[in-house]
Amino acid sequence: TVQYPVEHPEKFEKFGMSPSKGVLFYGPPGCGKTLLAKAIANECQANFISVKGPELLTMWFGESEANVREIFDKARQSAPCVLFFDELDSIATQRGSSTGDAGGAADRVLNQLLTEMDGMNAKKTVFIIGATNRPDIIDPALLRPGRLDQLIYIPLPDEASRLQIFKACLRKSPISPDVDLSALARYTHGFSGADITEVCQRACKYAIRENIEK
């Protein structure tokens, strides 16, 4: 879904098809959507630009749209590039529903986002990944064919994935021989990657405190 449009855009042209411009990752908070987007860019040997949706919104008229244009200009100059929009729901809610914001800034940002996506040249390989915890409130116009036309669910990690996350988080830490990471992976059903990282960091803090107080 992501790799082919970035690595082989000419194949899409050969078969008379426009390569997809983007996908939308959705799932619970802390389940690794940002890390997955970074890994995809790395796998495709593409540059990676990450933007948090709320960072684009300002109180000054016209400045939010200028921020969007600037980001797309930067992505085109860095092509091949994966452009990642985190917390997309903050700027891409259904138009007309964003009451009380800075003069409809979110609506104007979304309109500019759609304009930039539609104006992207196929020769400039820029692939867009959006991430949200709330796909239900995203404006349908953003999910039409040729835009973010594929929704990919990123679930909470299963037991095997949780074990790998524990190992990655603790790879630089001295671990007691009686610590069973497999058991920890079993007991943490329903934990996100961010939750497991927090558990490991808290354990390290307790160990540091204990070591100092000895």
Secondary structure, 3 states (H helix, E strand, C coil): CCHHHHHCHHHHHHCCCCCCCEEEEECCCCCCHHHHHHHHHHHCCCEEEEEEHHHHCCCCCCHHHHHHHHHHHHHHHCCCEEEEEECHHHCCECCCCCCCCCCCHHHHHHHHHHHHHHCCCCCCCEEEEEEECCHHHECHHHHCCCCEEEEEECCCCCHHHHHHHHHHHCCCCCCCCCCCHHHHHHHCCCCCHHHHHHHHHHHHHHHHHHHHHC
